[in-house]
């Protein structure tokens, strides 16, 4: 393996670790502030953490005397669309964490990598064997993870599953918008729209206290600056020289790290049934992403 590829893979492992532990931070934050308050402040911090990258990008373009900066209204329209979908997904995820564990939230949210190619069917995109096999394993894992022996699904897990669909749509939207809009500026707009919508909802339905915000400062800083600003920039750098198959495996580890973090830091109980469900879901995610790289001539379906 080339040194350049090794460095990129290591960076993506760091990104997956940051995002995986963000589920733990989000769960810890619920001890002091309510879901929409947490998201409102978290995404505001995330947006602010992107400002240096926006400034650096602008300086590079000025130095190169380029005039291809996307117009403000195009970035604004794209940011409103992606930010609204992000708000829906983040809200469902954060509220769901009130009723479920960080580990289960990480695995269920990770199902978006299986959902994306399935949604692609409605856009007349082909779905190969890997997509369907991954989907079946993901559903089986979700059943073991979330459905009790009395055939009742945990309410928090149901919210997380709905959130996974929102994140899948968000991935598709970002994939389309990133072809013509600067991704850092787009991320900045969507962060502040998501923050604004969250804070408005918090002011209407939640009780916001300065003491609660102060006590949740560490989870908020981690969830905002580290999970959004630092991890976002590292992901862009890491994926430049990493093989797609490597990136898929490493980024999927986010779910595993969330479960391990919940177990080690939050003392969340992991039963044999939960472990089996997590293994099935993890396998489904990997099969969905990697089948086309393992089997020559197969259809990736994305």
ABEGO torsion letter per residue (X at the ends): XBAAAAAAAAAAAAAAAAAAAAAAAAAAAAAABBAAAAAAAAAAAAAAAAAAAAAAAAAAAAAAGBAABBBAAAAAAAAAAAAAAAAAAAAAAAAAAAABBAAAAAAAAAAAAAAAAAAAAAAGBBBBAAAAAAAAAAAAAAAAAABBAAGBBBAAAAAAAAAAAAAAAAAAAAAAAAAABBAAAAAAAAAAAAAAAAAAAAAAABBBBAAAAAAAAAAAAAAAAAAAAAAAAAAAAAAAABBAAAAAAAAAAAAAAAAAAAAAAAGBBBBAAAAAAAAAAAAAAAAAAAAAAABBGBBAGX
